[in-house]
Amino acid sequence: MSNKKVAINGFGRIGRLAFKSLIKRDNV
């Protein structure tokens, strides 16, 4: 269970970073 939580947390982190970079690209 903890492994799944860590994986989800990691995915959320990467997703947020990608989303931020995407927004930055759109703005620029």
PDB file with one MODEL, atoms N, CA, C and O in Angstrom:
MODEL        1
ATOM      1  N   MET A   1       0.841  -1.196   0.000  1.00  0.00           N
ATOM      2  CA  MET A   1       0.000   0.000   0.000  1.00  0.00           C
ATOM      3  C   MET A   1       0.883   1.256   0.000  1.00  0.00           C
ATOM      4  O   MET A   1       0.665   2.182  -0.781  1.00  0.00           O
ATOM      5  N   SER A   2       1.875   1.268   0.883  1.00  0.00           N
ATOM      6  CA  SER A   2       2.754   2.444   0.954  1.00  0.00           C
ATOM      7  C   SER A   2       3.467   2.636  -0.391  1.00  0.00           C
ATOM      8  O   SER A   2       3.683   3.764  -0.835  1.00  0.00           O
ATOM      9  N   ASN A   3       3.830   1.512  -1.032  1.00  0.00           N
ATOM     10  CA  ASN A   3       4.505   1.614  -2.331  1.00  0.00           C
ATOM     11  C   ASN A   3       3.613   2.339  -3.333  1.00  0.00           C
ATOM     12  O   ASN A   3       4.074   3.191  -4.091  1.00  0.00           O
ATOM     13  N   LYS A   4       2.328   1.988  -3.324  1.00  0.00           N
ATOM     14  CA  LYS A   4       1.390   2.618  -4.262  1.00  0.00           C
ATOM     15  C   LYS A   4       1.307   4.115  -3.960  1.00  0.00           C
ATOM     16  O   LYS A   4       1.295   4.943  -4.870  1.00  0.00           O
ATOM     17  N   LYS A   5       1.252   4.445  -2.671  1.00  0.00           N
ATOM     18  CA  LYS A   5       1.138   5.854  -2.279  1.00  0.00           C
ATOM     19  C   LYS A   5       2.362   6.625  -2.788  1.00  0.00           C
ATOM     20  O   LYS A   5       2.234   7.721  -3.334  1.00  0.00           O
ATOM     21  N   VAL A   6       3.533   6.045  -2.603  1.00  0.00           N
ATOM     22  CA  VAL A   6       4.764   6.713  -3.051  1.00  0.00           C
ATOM     23  C   VAL A   6       4.731   6.909  -4.568  1.00  0.00           C
ATOM     24  O   VAL A   6       5.082   7.976  -5.072  1.00  0.00           O
ATOM     25  N   ALA A   7       4.306   5.869  -5.288  1.00  0.00           N
ATOM     26  CA  ALA A   7       4.257   5.954  -6.754  1.00  0.00           C
ATOM     27  C   ALA A   7       3.294   7.063  -7.174  1.00  0.00           C
ATOM     28  O   ALA A   7       3.592   7.850  -8.072  1.00  0.00           O
ATOM     29  N   ILE A   8       2.139   7.114  -6.514  1.00  0.00           N
ATOM     30  CA  ILE A   8       1.146   8.144  -6.869  1.00  0.00           C
ATOM     31  C   ILE A   8       1.723   9.528  -6.568  1.00  0.00           C
ATOM     32  O   ILE A   8       1.573  10.460  -7.358  1.00  0.00           O
ATOM     33  N   ASN A   9       2.383   9.647  -5.413  1.00  0.00           N
ATOM     34  CA  ASN A   9       2.970  10.940  -5.035  1.00  0.00           C
ATOM     35  C   ASN A   9       4.008  11.358  -6.080  1.00  0.00           C
ATOM     36  O   ASN A   9       4.029  12.509  -6.518  1.00  0.00           O
ATOM     37  N   GLY A  10       4.868  10.416  -6.474  1.00  0.00           N
ATOM     38  CA  GLY A  10       5.897  10.718  -7.468  1.00  0.00           C
ATOM     39  C   GLY A  10       5.259  11.135  -8.787  1.00  0.00           C
ATOM     40  O   GLY A  10       5.698  12.095  -9.420  1.00  0.00           O
ATOM     41  N   PHE A  11       4.221  10.411  -9.197  1.00  0.00           N
ATOM     42  CA  PHE A  11       3.553  10.736 -10.463  1.00  0.00           C
ATOM     43  C   PHE A  11       2.953  12.138 -10.388  1.00  0.00           C
ATOM     44  O   PHE A  11       3.061  12.919 -11.333  1.00  0.00           O
ATOM     45  N   GLY A  12       2.316  12.450  -9.252  1.00  0.00           N
ATOM     46  CA  GLY A  12       1.712  13.778  -9.076  1.00  0.00           C
ATOM     47  C   GLY A  12       2.783  14.854  -9.185  1.00  0.00           C
ATOM     48  O   GLY A  12       2.574  15.903  -9.794  1.00  0.00           O
ATOM     49  N   ARG A  13       3.929  14.573  -8.583  1.00  0.00           N
ATOM     50  CA  ARG A  13       5.017  15.566  -8.618  1.00  0.00           C
ATOM     51  C   ARG A  13       5.448  15.799 -10.067  1.00  0.00           C
ATOM     52  O   ARG A  13       5.548  16.943 -10.512  1.00  0.00           O
ATOM     53  N   ILE A  14       5.700  14.727 -10.791  1.00  0.00           N
ATOM     54  CA  ILE A  14       6.128  14.849 -12.197  1.00  0.00           C
ATOM     55  C   ILE A  14       5.038  15.534 -13.022  1.00  0.00           C
ATOM     56  O   ILE A  14       5.314  16.411 -13.841  1.00  0.00           O
ATOM     57  N   GLY A  15       3.789  15.112 -12.784  1.00  0.00           N
ATOM     58  CA  GLY A  15       2.673  15.703 -13.532  1.00  0.00           C
ATOM     59  C   GLY A  15       2.599  17.201 -13.297  1.00  0.00           C
ATOM     60  O   GLY A  15       2.391  17.981 -14.226  1.00  0.00           O
ATOM     61  N   ARG A  16       2.774  17.593 -12.031  1.00  0.00           N
ATOM     62  CA  ARG A  16       2.697  19.030 -11.725  1.00  0.00           C
ATOM     63  C   ARG A  16       3.833  19.773 -12.431  1.00  0.00           C
ATOM     64  O   ARG A  16       3.630  20.856 -12.980  1.00  0.00           O
ATOM     65  N   LEU A  17       5.024  19.183 -12.411  1.00  0.00           N
ATOM     66  CA  LEU A  17       6.172  19.837 -13.053  1.00  0.00           C
ATOM     67  C   LEU A  17       5.913  19.976 -14.553  1.00  0.00           C
ATOM     68  O   LEU A  17       6.139  21.037 -15.134  1.00  0.00           O
ATOM     69  N   ALA A  18       5.440  18.901 -15.169  1.00  0.00           N
ATOM     70  CA  ALA A  18       5.161  18.935 -16.609  1.00  0.00           C
ATOM     71  C   ALA A  18       4.089  19.973 -16.907  1.00  0.00           C
ATOM     72  O   ALA A  18       4.185  20.716 -17.884  1.00  0.00           O
ATOM     73  N   PHE A  19       3.064  20.016 -16.054  1.00  0.00           N
ATOM     74  CA  PHE A  19       1.974  20.977 -16.264  1.00  0.00           C
ATOM     75  C   PHE A  19       2.516  22.402 -16.189  1.00  0.00           C
ATOM     76  O   PHE A  19       2.170  23.255 -17.006  1.00  0.00           O
ATOM     77  N   LYS A  20       3.371  22.646 -15.196  1.00  0.00           N
ATOM     78  CA  LYS A  20       3.950  23.992 -15.029  1.00  0.00           C
ATOM     79  C   LYS A  20       4.770  24.359 -16.267  1.00  0.00           C
ATOM     80  O   LYS A  20       4.650  25.463 -16.798  1.00  0.00           O
ATOM     81  N   SER A  21       5.601  23.422 -16.718  1.00  0.00           N
ATOM     82  CA  SER A  21       6.442  23.698 -17.890  1.00  0.00           C
ATOM     83  C   SER A  21       5.565  23.942 -19.112  1.00  0.00           C
ATOM     84  O   SER A  21       5.884  24.778 -19.958  1.00  0.00           O
ATOM     85  N   LEU A  22       4.458  23.209 -19.201  1.00  0.00           N
ATOM     86  CA  LEU A  22       3.547  23.386 -20.343  1.00  0.00           C
ATOM     87  C   LEU A  22       2.961  24.793 -20.314  1.00  0.00           C
ATOM     88  O   LEU A  22       2.902  25.470 -21.341  1.00  0.00           O
ATOM     89  N   ILE A  23       2.530  25.225 -19.142  1.00  0.00           N
ATOM     90  CA  ILE A  23       1.939  26.571 -19.012  1.00  0.00           C
ATOM     91  C   ILE A  23       2.997  27.614 -19.368  1.00  0.00           C
ATOM     92  O   ILE A  23       2.716  28.593 -20.059  1.00  0.00           O
ATOM     93  N   LYS A  24       4.221  27.385 -18.881  1.00  0.00           N
ATOM     94  CA  LYS A  24       5.308  28.340 -19.168  1.00  0.00           C
ATOM     95  C   LYS A  24       5.506  28.445 -20.679  1.00  0.00           C
ATOM     96  O   LYS A  24       5.653  29.541 -21.219  1.00  0.00           O
ATOM     97  N   ARG A  25       5.507  27.310 -21.348  1.00  0.00           N
ATOM     98  CA  ARG A  25       5.714  27.290 -22.803  1.00  0.00           C
ATOM     99  C   ARG A  25       4.584  28.065 -23.489  1.00  0.00           C
ATOM    100  O   ARG A  25       4.825  28.840 -24.414  1.00  0.00           O
ATOM    101  N   ASP A  26       3.359  27.849 -23.030  1.00  0.00           N
ATOM    102  CA  ASP A  26       2.215  28.541 -23.629  1.00  0.00           C
ATOM    103  C   ASP A  26       2.361  30.050 -23.442  1.00  0.00           C
ATOM    104  O   ASP A  26       2.136  30.826 -24.370  1.00  0.00           O
ATOM    105  N   ASN A  27       2.743  30.453 -22.225  1.00  0.00           N
ATOM    106  CA  ASN A  27       2.891  31.883 -21.943  1.00  0.00           C
ATOM    107  C   ASN A  27       3.979  32.480 -22.831  1.00  0.00           C
ATOM    108  O   ASN A  27       3.841  33.591 -23.344  1.00  0.00           O
ATOM    109  N   VAL A  28       5.068  31.721 -23.003  1.00  0.00           N
ATOM    110  CA  VAL A  28       6.182  32.236 -23.817  1.00  0.00           C
ATOM    111  C   VAL A  28       5.863  31.985 -25.286  1.00  0.00           C
ATOM    112  O   VAL A  28       6.658  32.334 -26.159  1.00  0.00           O
TER     113      VAL A  28
ENDMDL
END
